[in-house]
Amino acid sequence: MSNATDIQTIKDQAIANMLEITAHPKPSYSVDGHSWSWTEYMAQLQSTIQWCNSQLTAETPFEVVSQAYT
């Protein structure tokens, strides 16, 4: 498995989690000193997806075409 494949898997998992959260939204709450903040979790997933996108873009091969004039 390549690094790009791993990163794509992470991105796919984050998107799947976002789909689940938006399909069944829940309020943020605290119980016995444990807190769950769904808005923070959503922001973290968005950040993860952005990171994955930047990593995948960096790994994408590219070609630079140039022409010299004399």
DRENTORKOL-3810 file (N, C-alpha, C; in nm, 4 decimals):
REM DRENTORKOL-3810
@n.u->0.0862; n.v->-0.1173; n.w->0.0000; ca.u->0.0000; ca.v->0.0000; ca.w->0.0000; c.u->0.0909; c.v->0.1237; c.w->0.0000
@n.u->0.0618; n.v->0.2172; n.w->-0.0844; ca.u->0.1441; ca.v->0.3371; ca.w->-0.0944; c.u->0.0968; c.v->0.4441; c.w->0.0036
@n.u->0.1816; n.v->0.5445; n.w->0.0214; ca.u->0.1472; ca.v->0.6566; ca.w->0.1074; c.u->0.0207; c.v->0.7259; c.w->0.0568
@n.u->0.0109; n.v->0.7449; n.w->-0.0747; ca.u->-0.1070; ca.v->0.8104; ca.w->-0.1323; c.u->-0.2329; c.v->0.7285; c.w->-0.1059
@n.u->-0.2213; n.v->0.5971; n.w->-0.1112; ca.u->-0.3363; ca.v->0.5103; ca.w->-0.0845; c.u->-0.3794; c.v->0.5232; c.w->0.0610
@n.u->-0.2819; n.v->0.5279; n.w->0.1517; ca.u->-0.3131; ca.v->0.5455; ca.w->0.2940; c.u->-0.3836; c.v->0.6787; c.w->0.3188
@n.u->-0.3322; n.v->0.7832; n.w->0.2576; ca.u->-0.3915; ca.v->0.9161; ca.w->0.2753; c.u->-0.5325; c.v->0.9190; c.w->0.2173
@n.u->-0.5527; n.v->0.8569; n.w->0.1028; ca.u->-0.6869; ca.v->0.8515; ca.w->0.0437; c.u->-0.7826; c.v->0.7752; c.w->0.1351
@n.u->-0.7336; n.v->0.6686; n.w->0.1990; ca.u->-0.8168; ca.v->0.5926; ca.w->0.2932; c.u->-0.8567; c.v->0.6786; c.w->0.4124
@n.u->-0.7619; n.v->0.7547; n.w->0.4663; ca.u->-0.7921; ca.v->0.8457; ca.w->0.5776; c.u->-0.8980; c.v->0.9466; c.w->0.5350
@n.u->-0.8825; n.v->1.0025; n.w->0.4160; ca.u->-0.9790; ca.v->1.1005; ca.w->0.3648; c.u->-1.1171; c.v->1.0369; c.w->0.3496
@n.u->-1.1218; n.v->0.9182; n.w->0.2929; ca.u->-1.2494; ca.v->0.8488; ca.w->0.2745; c.u->-1.3182; c.v->0.8212; c.w->0.4078
@n.u->-1.2406; n.v->0.7826; n.w->0.5092; ca.u->-1.2972; ca.v->0.7563; ca.w->0.6415; c.u->-1.3512; c.v->0.8845; c.w->0.7049
@n.u->-1.2773; n.v->0.9931; n.w->0.6899; ca.u->-1.3230; ca.v->1.1214; ca.w->0.7445; c.u->-1.4527; c.v->1.1653; c.w->0.6776
@n.u->-1.4607; n.v->1.1476; n.w->0.5464; ca.u->-1.5835; ca.v->1.1834; ca.w->0.4740; c.u->-1.6989; c.v->1.0955; c.w->0.5196
@n.u->-1.6743; n.v->0.9669; n.w->0.5386; ca.u->-1.7796; ca.v->0.8765; ca.w->0.5863; c.u->-1.8295; c.v->0.9188; c.w->0.7243
@n.u->-1.7369; n.v->0.9594; n.w->0.8115; ca.u->-1.7774; ca.v->1.0067; ca.w->0.9448; c.u->-1.8599; c.v->1.1344; c.w->0.9345
@n.u->-1.8210; n.v->1.2249; n.w->0.8440; ca.u->-1.8983; ca.v->1.3480; ca.w->0.8248; c.u->-2.0389; c.v->1.3166; c.w->0.7738
@n.u->-2.0491; n.v->1.2216; n.w->0.6836; ca.u->-2.1812; ca.v->1.1823; ca.w->0.6329; c.u->-2.2692; c.v->1.1302; c.w->0.7454
@n.u->-2.2119; n.v->1.0499; n.w->0.8334; ca.u->-2.2870; ca.v->0.9953; ca.w->0.9462; c.u->-2.3323; c.v->1.1064; c.w->1.0414
@n.u->-2.2418; n.v->1.1989; n.w->1.0706; ca.u->-2.2751; ca.v->1.3087; ca.w->1.1616; c.u->-2.3864; c.v->1.3963; c.w->1.1046
@n.u->-2.3782; n.v->1.4276; n.w->0.9769; ca.u->-2.4796; ca.v->1.5149; ca.w->0.9182; c.u->-2.6117; c.v->1.4423; c.w->0.8957
@n.u->-2.6068; n.v->1.3113; n.w->0.8796; ca.u->-2.7307; ca.v->1.2345; ca.w->0.8632; c.u->-2.8049; c.v->1.2193; c.w->0.9956
@n.u->-2.7283; n.v->1.2127; n.w->1.1057; ca.u->-2.7868; ca.v->1.1944; ca.w->1.2390; c.u->-2.7223; c.v->1.2930; c.w->1.3358
@n.u->-2.7530; n.v->1.4234; n.w->1.3214; ca.u->-2.6886; ca.v->1.5236; ca.w->1.4072; c.u->-2.7237; c.v->1.5038; c.w->1.5551
@n.u->-2.6259; n.v->1.5340; n.w->1.6399; ca.u->-2.6424; ca.v->1.5215; ca.w->1.7841; c.u->-2.5955; c.v->1.6503; c.w->1.8502
@n.u->-2.6515; n.v->1.6840; n.w->1.9639; ca.u->-2.6043; ca.v->1.8039; ca.w->2.0355; c.u->-2.4741; c.v->1.7742; c.w->2.1095
@n.u->-2.3992; n.v->1.8792; n.w->2.1374; ca.u->-2.2814; ca.v->1.8653; ca.w->2.2223; c.u->-2.3293; c.v->1.8543; c.w->2.3670
@n.u->-2.2583; n.v->1.7748; n.w->2.4477; ca.u->-2.3016; ca.v->1.7563; ca.w->2.5860; c.u->-2.1865; c.v->1.7088; c.w->2.6735
@n.u->-2.2097; n.v->1.7141; n.w->2.8055; ca.u->-2.1139; ca.v->1.6656; ca.w->2.9044; c.u->-2.1853; c.v->1.5733; c.w->3.0012
@n.u->-2.1184; n.v->1.4629; n.w->3.0355; ca.u->-2.1732; ca.v->1.3685; ca.w->3.1327; c.u->-2.0581; c.v->1.3199; c.w->3.2197
@n.u->-2.0738; n.v->1.3352; n.w->3.3500; ca.u->-1.9729; ca.v->1.2870; ca.w->3.4457; c.u->-1.8316; c.v->1.3308; c.w->3.4091
@n.u->-1.8151; n.v->1.4548; n.w->3.3695; ca.u->-1.6835; ca.v->1.5086; ca.w->3.3396; c.u->-1.6320; c.v->1.4783; c.w->3.2001
@n.u->-1.7059; n.v->1.4019; n.w->3.1205; ca.u->-1.6674; ca.v->1.3729; ca.w->2.9817; c.u->-1.7527; c.v->1.4588; c.w->2.8892
@n.u->-1.6857; n.v->1.5273; n.w->2.7966; ca.u->-1.7568; ca.v->1.6159; ca.w->2.7047; c.u->-1.7475; c.v->1.5640; c.w->2.5621
@n.u->-1.8547; n.v->1.5842; n.w->2.4871; ca.u->-1.8591; ca.v->1.5524; ca.w->2.3457; c.u->-1.9040; c.v->1.6764; c.w->2.2713
@n.u->-1.8198; n.v->1.7251; n.w->2.1848; ca.u->-1.8518; ca.v->1.8440; ca.w->2.1065; c.u->-1.8548; c.v->1.8043; c.w->1.9591
@n.u->-1.9741; n.v->1.7928; n.w->1.9060; ca.u->-1.9884; ca.v->1.7481; ca.w->1.7668; c.u->-1.9413; c.v->1.8550; c.w->1.6699
@n.u->-1.9539; n.v->1.9831; n.w->1.7064; ca.u->-1.9052; ca.v->2.0882; ca.w->1.6167; c.u->-1.7524; c.v->2.0858; c.w->1.6084
@n.u->-1.6863; n.v->2.0609; n.w->1.7214; ca.u->-1.5399; ca.v->2.0488; ca.w->1.7196; c.u->-1.4968; c.v->1.9254; c.w->1.6409
@n.u->-1.5705; n.v->1.8170; n.w->1.6563; ca.u->-1.5390; ca.v->1.6942; ca.w->1.5836; c.u->-1.5541; c.v->1.7162; c.w->1.4328
@n.u->-1.6596; n.v->1.7860; n.w->1.3934; ca.u->-1.6818; ca.v->1.8160; ca.w->1.2516; c.u->-1.5679; c.v->1.9030; c.w->1.1983
@n.u->-1.5261; n.v->2.0015; n.w->1.2755; ca.u->-1.4149; ca.v->2.0880; ca.w->1.2342; c.u->-1.2860; c.v->2.0066; c.w->1.2199
@n.u->-1.2639; n.v->1.9118; n.w->1.3099; ca.u->-1.1444; ca.v->1.8278; ca.w->1.3019; c.u->-1.1489; c.v->1.7402; c.w->1.1767
@n.u->-1.2657; n.v->1.6868; n.w->1.1448; ca.u->-1.2786; ca.v->1.6062; ca.w->1.0226; c.u->-1.2518; c.v->1.6907; c.w->0.8980
@n.u->-1.3044; n.v->1.8133; n.w->0.8973; ca.u->-1.2795; ca.v->1.9027; ca.w->0.7840; c.u->-1.1308; c.v->1.9331; c.w->0.7709
@n.u->-1.0644; n.v->1.9543; n.w->0.8828; ca.u->-0.9210; ca.v->1.9803; ca.w->0.8825; c.u->-0.8438; c.v->1.8586; c.w->0.8308
@n.u->-0.8864; n.v->1.7410; n.w->0.8708; ca.u->-0.8231; ca.v->1.6177; ca.w->0.8235; c.u->-0.8366; c.v->1.6033; c.w->0.6731
@n.u->-0.9544; n.v->1.6336; n.w->0.6209; ca.u->-0.9776; ca.v->1.6239; ca.w->0.4765; c.u->-0.8917; c.v->1.7255; c.w->0.4021
@n.u->-0.8811; n.v->1.8461; n.w->0.4547; ca.u->-0.7954; ca.v->1.9475; ca.w->0.3911; c.u->-0.6496; c.v->1.9030; c.w->0.3914
@n.u->-0.6037; n.v->1.8453; n.w->0.5021; ca.u->-0.4670; ca.v->1.7951; ca.w->0.5097; c.u->-0.4454; c.v->1.6853; c.w->0.4060
@n.u->-0.5405; n.v->1.5935; n.w->0.3972; ca.u->-0.5298; ca.v->1.4854; ca.w->0.2989; c.u->-0.5216; c.v->1.5418; c.w->0.1576
@n.u->-0.6065; n.v->1.6388; n.w->0.1285; ca.u->-0.6041; ca.v->1.6999; ca.w->-0.0050; c.u->-0.4682; c.v->1.7612; c.w->-0.0354
@n.u->-0.4096; n.v->1.8301; n.w->0.0612; ca.u->-0.2799; ca.v->1.8937; ca.w->0.0372; c.u->-0.1704; c.v->1.7887; c.w->0.0190
@n.u->-0.1775; n.v->1.6810; n.w->0.0955; ca.u->-0.0779; ca.v->1.5740; ca.w->0.0821; c.u->-0.0913; c.v->1.5026; c.w->-0.0523
@n.u->-0.2140; n.v->1.4779; n.w->-0.0943; ca.u->-0.2360; ca.v->1.4107; ca.w->-0.2221; c.u->-0.1929; c.v->1.4994; c.w->-0.3386
@n.u->-0.2184; n.v->1.6288; n.w->-0.3264; ca.u->-0.1752; ca.v->1.7223; ca.w->-0.4306; c.u->-0.0235; c.v->1.7264; c.w->-0.4391
@n.u->0.0432; n.v->1.7238; n.w->-0.3253; ca.u->0.1895; ca.v->1.7279; ca.w->-0.3227; c.u->0.2504; c.v->1.6028; c.w->-0.3854
@n.u->0.1801; n.v->1.4907; n.w->-0.3765; ca.u->0.2321; ca.v->1.3657; ca.w->-0.4312; c.u->0.1983; c.v->1.3460; c.w->-0.5783
@n.u->0.1107; n.v->1.4294; n.w->-0.6307; ca.u->0.0703; ca.v->1.4157; ca.w->-0.7694; c.u->0.1847; c.v->1.4604; c.w->-0.8595
@n.u->0.2274; n.v->1.3734; n.w->-0.9497; ca.u->0.3350; ca.v->1.4152; ca.w->-1.0400; c.u->0.2877; c.v->1.5269; c.w->-1.1332
@n.u->0.3801; n.v->1.6113; n.w->-1.1690; ca.u->0.3457; ca.v->1.7199; ca.w->-1.2611; c.u->0.4597; c.v->1.7426; c.w->-1.3570
@n.u->0.4302; n.v->1.8113; n.w->-1.4632; ca.u->0.5295; ca.v->1.8380; ca.w->-1.5663; c.u->0.5312; c.v->1.9853; c.w->-1.5932
@n.u->0.6496; n.v->2.0422; n.w->-1.6025; ca.u->0.6650; ca.v->2.1828; ca.w->-1.6341; c.u->0.7172; c.v->2.1918; c.w->-1.7771
@n.u->0.6443; n.v->2.2629; n.w->-1.8611; ca.u->0.6866; ca.v->2.2816; ca.w->-1.9995; c.u->0.7372; c.v->2.4237; c.w->-2.0119
@n.u->0.8579; n.v->2.4376; n.w->-2.0620; ca.u->0.9143; ca.v->2.5710; ca.w->-2.0787; c.u->0.9823; c.v->2.5797; c.w->-2.2141
@n.u->1.0031; n.v->2.7002; n.w->-2.2552; ca.u->1.0686; ca.v->2.7215; ca.w->-2.3833; c.u->1.1664; c.v->2.8382; c.w->-2.3678
@n.u->1.2856; n.v->2.8169; n.w->-2.4149; ca.u->1.3880; ca.v->2.9207; ca.w->-2.4058; c.u->1.3919; c.v->3.0008; c.w->-2.5356
@n.u->1.4076; n.v->3.1289; n.w->-2.5211; ca.u->1.4213; ca.v->3.2170; ca.w->-2.6381; c.u->1.5640; c.v->3.2702; c.w->-2.6405
@n.u->1.6234; n.v->3.2722; n.w->-2.7574; ca.u->1.7589; ca.v->3.3267; ca.w->-2.7683; c.u->1.7610; c.v->3.4526; c.w->-2.8465
END
